[in-house]
Amino acid sequence: MSTPLAQIKPLSQPVTMPAEVATFSPEVEAEMDRHIAKYPVKRSAILPLMFIVQRERGYLDPPAVAYLAERLDLRTTDIWEVATFYSMIYTQPVGKYHIQICKTLSCKLLGSEKITKHCSEKLGIKVGETTPDGRFSLSEVECLGSCGTAPMFQINFDYHENLTPEKVDQIIDALP
């Protein structure tokens, strides 16, 4: 007979928690409560809560990881495992505009390397860096699911497809 999912407990492993645990306003705590209430298992709210934390703090830092581990009755390693799997969860500070260039097969065959090089030269940063003014970060990511309109990139949550260096310039120059 199998154990219902709601009764499965995380493994008991010692984890060193950071000295600081993030805190949030009562409004943000209430928003998190609403998400947790949607799921029969608290752990299932991990991604929505990560997005809330990221919105409030800019990225998922160690105090925020400690907060989520406490809030969801998980180990910090459980939180880091999820955070490091998804490219839309930031574990380091990113610029106001996070340019994520798809680097998988369709985009690569249709010129993503040229787009990456162009962005790098235009912004004066390498992949994995942020401009000194904190305005732009540049990343390469795995498939963004727009293979038919390659090459493409995502700026924050907006997709831009069928890219050329000229189109990249228009998109970046139009950002406020």
N, C-alpha and C positions, 0 to 999 in steps of 0.2 A: 504494500500500500504506500503510495507516495505522500509526501508531506506537502500540504498546501503552501503556496509561495509566501503567503503572509506570515507563516510561522518560521521561515528560514531566517536564521540570524547570521550576521557577519562573523567571520572567524575572529576568535579572540587572540589578538596579537598586540604586543606592546608597541606603541607609536609615540614618538616624541612630538609633542604639540608645541608650536611656537608660543613664546611668552605672551604675545599680543593676539587677541581675538577681535576681529572686526565687529563694529556695532553699526546699527542702522536705525533710522528714524521710525517712529511708530507706524507711519504710513507705509513705509517699505516693508516692515515686519508684517503688517496686515496683508499686503499684496502677496508676500511669500506664503502666509497662512492660507490664502485663497487657492494658491497653486497646490500646496500640500494636500488640501482637502479634496482635490479632484482624483486622487489616487488611493487605492486600497493599501499600497505599500509606499511609505514615505520616500524611499530611495528613488522611486519613479519620477519624483519631482526634481531630480538633480539638474537636468538641463534648463528647465525654466528658471530655477533659482540661480544657476550660474549666469544666465543672461541678465537677471536683475542685479546681481552683485557686480557684474562687469559694467553695466550701465551706470551704477552708482560710484564705483571705484576706478573705472577705466580699464581694469584688467583683473584677473584672478590672482591676487598676491597671497603669500603665506597666511596672513591674518584672516583673509576671506576664506581660504581653504579650511582653516581651523574652525571658523564660524559654521561653514556648511557641514563639516564633519559632526560638530556638536548638534546642529539643528536637525540633521537627518539621521542621527545615531549611527554614523559610519566612521570608518577609519580615514585618516587623512590620505592614505594611499588609495582608497576607493575614489576619493574626490580627484586626486591627481591623475589616476588612470583615465577617467572620463575626460578631464580637462585637456590632457595631452593627445587624446585621440582625435578630437574635432578641431579643424583649423579655424573655426569661428569663435573658439574660446581662446582668449589671449592670456598667456601666462607671463608676459612681459609687457611693459607699457608700449602702446602703439600711438601713431600720430592721429590727428583729427580725421585724416583720410587714409584708410588702410587699403592700399592697392594690392590685391591678391591675384596674381597672374597664373592661369591654369598652365600646367607643364606636362600634362599627359598626352597620349599619342595624337589625337586629332589636332589639338592645338599646336603641338610640337611640329607635326607635318606641315601645318599651314602657317608657321612663322612665329610661334610664341617666343622663341629665343630672340628674334629680332625686336619684338615688342618689349621684352624684358630689358634688353640692352638699351633700347631707346628711352624707356622710363628711367633706367639707372642714370644714363647720361643727362637727361632733362632735369632730374631732381638732384643730381650730384651725390647719390647714395648707392650703395650696393644692396643686393637682396639681403634681407634680415636687418636692415638699418632704418633709422628714422632721421629725417632732416633736422638740422640743429634747431630750427624754430618750432619743432614738434608738429608741423603741419602734415607731413606725409610719411608713411611707412610703406616699405615695399617687401612683398613676400611672393614666393612661388608656392603653389598649393596643388594638391592632387585634383582630379577631375571635378569640375564644377557643374557637370551635367549639361553642357551646351555644345556638344560635339558638332552638331550640324551648323553652327554659326561661329566656328573657330577661325582665328584665335580670339580669345576673350579674356576679360578680367572682371573682377568684382571690386567695386569701391564701396566700402562699408557693406551695405546690403543691396546695392544696385549693380545689376549686370550690364556690361557693355560688350557688344559682340561685333564680329566681322571687323576686327581692329586692323588699322594701318597706323604707321607713325603719325600721319597727319590727323587722323581721327583721335588718336591718343592725345595729341597736343590740344585739339579743340575741347576734349572732355576735361583735361586737367586745367586748362586755362579758364574754363567756365566755372570752376569751383569757387565759391565765395571765400 
